[in-house]
Structure formats: structure tokens, C-alpha cells
Amino acid sequence: MRLSSLVELLTDECKFLLCPMPKADWLGLLRHAVEQRGERHPMFPLMHQFEGDFQIFQPELGQSKDVLALNHSVVDVVRANIHTLVDMGVLSQ
């Protein structure tokens, strides 16, 4: 899934108001929040990935039918998860 697809999903479809910022600033805010709540923070298990060179979002892979179908499936799964988190009250709009 490309980052632009996630941003479009969150802003256009789910109506979240996002504030773009450099990765270093975002990571600093996340690190502070995780330090405050420790292992209870939902992002705690992922911090080593965010702070490393791990690529969360895939680079452009081309436009083959297989790649487009896979990306569409991933977007559908992410969309369903976002709606579930909103319904559970974990995310608020």
C-alpha cells in the first residue's frame, strides 16, 4: 500500500483531519506517547520498526494486474480495520 493511498483513505473517505509533518517530528511525538504509556500503548510493539530503516509503505511497484489487485485488496483490509477501530472507539473522527 502506498502512503498516498492511506492518506487518501483517511482524509477523503474517513474524514480524518491530518496534519502533515516531517517523519522526525512525528516519530518524536509517537516516542513520547509510547514512553508515557509503556507497553500499554498500541504502537509499543512497532516502535523498533518505526525507528529503524523498515519501510512501512511500499514504493511504487508498477502497474501490472497482479500488483494492482494486491494493492486493492490491501486497501480494502486497511479500510475495514479503520472502520472497526472507529466503531470500537479506538479512533475518533
Buried (B, 14 or more C-beta within 10 A) or exposed (E): BBEEBBEEBBEEEBEBEEEEEEEEEEBEEBBEEBEEEEEEBEEBEBBEEBEEEEEEEBEEEEEEEEEEEBBEEBBEEBBEEBEEBBEEEEBEE
